[in-house]
Amino acid sequence: MSTEVVAPAPEARTVPFYRTLTRYARDPVRAFEEAGKQANGELVRLNMGPFKPYLVTHPDHVQHVLRINWSNYVREGMFWDPLKPLLGDGILSDGTGWQESRKILQPLFTAKYVDSLTERMAEILTEQIQETIRPGERFNVVTAVSQIVHPTIVRLFFGDKISRDDIAQLVPAYDTAVTSKAIRLVLPFVPGKVPLPGDKAFERSVKTINEVAYARISEIRSRANDDRDVVSFVCRARNHEIGEIGAKKIRDDIVAMHGASTETSATALTWVWVALDAYPDVAARVYEEIDRVVGGDPISPAHLPELRYLRMFINELLRLYPAGWLLPRMAVKDDVIGGVKIKAGSTVMISSYLTHRLPEFWDRPLVFDPERFAPENEERRNRYAYFPFGGGPHQCLGQHLFMMEALLLVGGILSRFRPVVHTSVPVTPRLASSLRPNQNFEMTLVPVERA
């Protein structure tokens, strides 16, 4: 009687990432791009000295990690551990903390609930655009987009529970928190107790965020109310959890939701102006549609179904510039992906930024072409060739909210102005927790002249 011998899964090929990183020391994101090209969809290991994570880019392999065997790949280790003081143990964690928070927050992000907020969001965005933009004057795009997005989401979801003074503290604090830990993305083997540049700034930003959050939580918990804002909603949902533990869980829910719905939106919408400047033919089609659909009127929910090309433009923007560009996970148990053995305790790095550039799945992948997202083209695409909001059980709750916000903000600005971007060098991505521009570039908005 013969027994079939099953050969063990082979080890992954190693890519010399540090050699590439040395070549692009001033542009680490470019080093990741080169690693993606060398992998070309194959599951490989990145040689980062004592740290050798697996790079996962093929859509089938991404699907395995994010959906098929998702429970084996947890949000721990590289990227997650340094940000733990900011992210907490709620919706951006794993285990029971994540399950509890998702159950509480999910009703706030259903398409039906978000649609019910559309009218109010349009009103707030119009007000914020008028307050922030000075026609004909140069302004910092990164700052201006943040100054529009943050107050809009806060006023929409948090009501008057977070004041303008709170927002003035929170915006720079979130900004610092997501950029100050960038160096640990390329030095993940350095223990957390070993200080690196940016650590102190991160600690100060988290302290500011906590002071604002805990003060508001204390106020709301001290009195009964049936307000519909998010802070009150979460406090009521967790009213059985008292004391410091209960306050910490509420804090984690609120901070994660605030950060996820503002930081990623502001980052993604900053790239709108880069793309419009770089692709004038695409910009012309965007302008024509907005002029035809919205005209000189204030943008409203009634306009959104007709802004089809703008929606395609936003989808293509998220393909080339996904805010959550790097999604590391840690393997709990040994596994096999695409015939390659993954060792327990190892880090796997998923990058929508790299998957969205694979020539096997995207024709002319570096060309900005919204037509990729015409309805007839989307049906032919591998589900995990495009995942700007992640996938599986951990898929971002806020994707419907983001698209509504993007259409209203971009349509609201371009119905009144045309952008003129001022840069001396090309705007490219820089290394950070979210995909941010490498410079604080400026822009002027010129009023549209209508007959």
PyMOL commands that set and color helices and strands:
alter all, ss='L'
color gray80, all
select helices_A, chain A and resi 17-23+28-39+59-68+70-72+80-87+95-109+111-116+118-132+141-158+164-179+183-186+199-221+230-237+243-278+280-293+301-306+308-320+352-355+370-373+375-378+383-385+392-394+399-414
alter helices_A, ss='H'
color red, helices_A
select strands_A, chain A and resi 13-15+44-46+54-56+73-74+138-140+327-331+335-337+340-342+347-350+417-422+429-430+436-437+442-447
alter strands_A, ss='S'
color yellow, strands_A
deselect
rebuild
show_as cartoon
